Amino acid sequence: MIGIVVQAVPSRIAMVAEHIRLLGADAPVIVDVARAGNWPTARRSWLVAAALGRPWSMVLQDDMRPSRSFLARMTAEAHGRRAVSAFQPAHHHAPALYAAAVAGGESSVSLPHGSVAWGGTVAMPTELVAPFVAFADRHAAAWPGSTKDDDVRLTLFLGANGVPIVCLVPEELRHVGYQHSEISAIHSASGDWRRGCMYSEDSCRSV
């Protein structure tokens, strides 16, 4: 149901084999050998994932280690709905809502728009990949260099299309590369666990 690609930089290739083993599924690995940067590599990863021909496409970052139940959980949550999922530190994104969902034994929680800024792993219906890439390409002139990485571009795309955000409860990924990431330099007090988020919609409007 989900076509998966791993997006990687050369320095983290050693981690990727373990991630794929835990997924329990085959996944092509797109490596930024040319040092093209985050978005060019992410763009290529999304297009390869979509080309796998599955109903859903997912890009797993090289420093996000899935639990053994991650793929089964994502498949179950995605069944029968149009959705996108991303993973980022929950305490930066409506922690009170997340805590209430945990206390209530919920399997997901809705988040307000604009609350998602980093996503270590994202999955979306394959039909949304082309609109997302096109949106990012059209706005590229306003996003010089890597100042708007793939997850930020996705956040802007979803917000522009009014796509509700729903997060999985509990987390299913561990950010094993946190101490070496750009995020750690910005939010050094953050933990290394990321929560699973799902963006649901009935239809995606073009922008």
C-alpha positions in Angstrom: 0.0 0.0 0.0 2.9 2.4 0.8 5.8 3.0 -1.6 8.8 3.9 0.6 12.0 5.7 -0.3 14.8 6.6 2.1 16.4 10.0 1.6 20.0 10.0 2.7 23.3 11.9 2.9 26.6 9.9 2.4 27.6 10.3 6.1 24.5 8.5 7.3 24.4 5.6 4.9 25.5 3.2 7.7 22.2 3.8 9.5 19.9 3.1 6.6 20.2 -0.7 6.4 18.9 -1.0 10.0 15.9 1.3 9.2 15.0 -0.8 6.2 15.3 -4.0 8.2 12.9 -2.6 10.9 10.5 -1.5 8.2 10.2 -5.0 6.9 9.8 -3.7 3.4 12.0 -2.9 0.4 12.9 0.7 0.0 15.1 2.4 -2.6 17.7 4.7 -1.1 18.2 8.2 -2.7 21.7 9.5 -1.7 22.7 13.1 -2.1 26.1 12.1 -3.5 26.4 15.4 -5.5 25.7 17.4 -2.3 22.7 19.1 -4.1 21.0 19.9 -0.8 17.9 18.9 1.0 15.1 20.0 -1.3 16.6 18.7 -4.6 17.2 15.4 -2.9 13.8 15.3 -1.3 12.2 16.2 -4.6 13.9 13.3 -6.3 12.9 11.0 -3.5 9.3 11.9 -3.7 9.2 11.4 -7.5 10.9 8.0 -7.1 8.4 7.0 -4.3 5.4 8.0 -6.5 6.8 6.0 -9.4 6.7 2.9 -7.3 3.0 2.9 -8.1 1.5 2.4 -4.6 -1.6 4.2 -3.3 0.6 6.0 -0.8 4.2 7.4 -1.0 6.6 7.9 1.9 10.0 9.5 2.3 11.9 8.3 5.3 14.8 10.4 6.4 18.1 8.6 7.0 18.2 9.6 10.7 14.7 8.4 11.6 14.6 4.8 13.0 11.1 3.2 12.8 9.7 0.9 15.4 8.9 -2.7 14.3 5.2 -1.8 14.2 5.7 1.5 12.3 4.7 0.3 8.9 1.7 -1.8 10.0 0.5 1.1 12.1 0.8 3.6 9.3 -1.0 1.3 6.9 -3.8 0.7 9.4 -4.2 4.5 10.1 -4.1 5.3 6.4 -6.6 2.8 5.2 -9.8 4.3 3.8 -8.7 8.0 4.2 -6.9 10.6 2.2 -4.0 11.7 4.4 -0.4 12.7 4.8 1.7 11.8 7.8 4.8 13.5 9.2 6.9 13.1 12.3 8.4 15.9 14.5 8.9 16.7 18.2 5.4 16.7 19.7 6.3 19.2 22.4 6.9 21.8 19.8 3.5 21.1 18.2 0.4 21.4 20.5 1.8 19.3 23.4 -1.3 19.8 25.4 -3.5 18.3 22.7 -1.1 15.4 22.3 -1.0 14.8 26.1 -4.8 14.8 26.2 -4.9 12.3 23.3 -2.5 10.0 25.2 -4.5 10.3 28.4 -7.7 9.5 26.5 -6.2 6.5 24.8 -6.7 8.0 21.3 -4.8 6.7 18.3 -4.5 10.2 16.7 -4.8 13.9 17.5 -5.7 16.9 15.3 -3.3 19.8 15.2 -3.8 23.4 14.1 -2.4 24.7 10.8 1.0 26.1 11.0 2.0 23.8 13.9 4.2 21.5 11.8 7.6 22.9 10.9 9.8 19.8 10.8 9.0 16.4 9.6 11.6 13.6 9.7 9.3 11.2 7.8 6.3 12.0 5.7 3.8 9.8 3.9 1.0 11.0 1.6 -1.4 9.6 -1.0 0.6 9.3 -4.2 -1.9 11.5 -6.0 -0.7 14.4 -3.8 2.9 14.1 -4.7 2.8 15.9 -8.0 0.7 18.8 -6.7 3.2 19.1 -3.8 6.2 19.1 -6.0 4.6 21.6 -8.4 3.7 23.9 -5.5 7.3 23.8 -4.2 8.7 24.4 -7.7 6.4 27.4 -8.3 7.5 29.0 -5.1 11.2 28.1 -5.4 12.2 31.7 -6.3 11.0 32.9 -2.9 12.9 30.1 -1.2 16.6 30.6 -1.9 19.1 27.9 -1.0 17.9 25.5 1.6 16.1 28.0 3.7 12.8 26.1 3.1 13.6 22.4 3.4 11.2 19.7 2.3 9.1 19.5 5.5 8.7 23.2 5.7 7.6 23.3 2.0 5.1 20.5 2.8 3.7 22.5 5.7 3.2 25.5 3.5 1.6 23.4 0.8 -0.9 21.8 3.3 -1.7 25.1 4.8 -2.3 26.7 1.4 -4.7 23.9 0.6 -6.5 23.9 4.0 -5.5 20.3 4.8 -6.3 19.3 8.4 -3.4 17.8 10.4 -3.9 14.7 12.4 -1.0 13.2 14.4 -0.5 9.6 15.3 -0.5 8.6 19.0 2.0 7.3 20.2 5.3 8.0 18.4 6.6 5.3 16.1 10.0 6.8 15.1 13.2 7.6 16.9 15.4 10.5 15.7 18.7 8.7 16.1 20.7 11.4 14.3 19.3 14.2 16.4 22.6 15.2 18.0 24.1 15.7 14.5 21.1 17.4 12.9 20.5 21.0 12.0 17.4 20.9 14.2 19.6 20.3 17.3 21.4 23.5 16.7 18.1 25.4 16.7 16.3 23.6 19.5 19.1 22.1 21.6 16.6 21.4 24.4 14.4 19.1 22.3 14.1 15.4 23.0 15.0 12.8 20.4 11.5 11.3 20.0 9.3 12.4 17.2 5.5 11.9 16.9 3.6 10.6 14.0 1.3 13.1 12.3 -1.3 12.6 9.6 -2.8 15.3 7.4 -6.3 14.3 6.2 -8.5 15.8 3.6 -11.4 15.0 1.3 -9.9 16.8 -1.7 -6.7 18.7 -2.5 -7.3 22.1 -4.1 -4.6 23.4 -6.5 -2.8 26.6 -5.5 
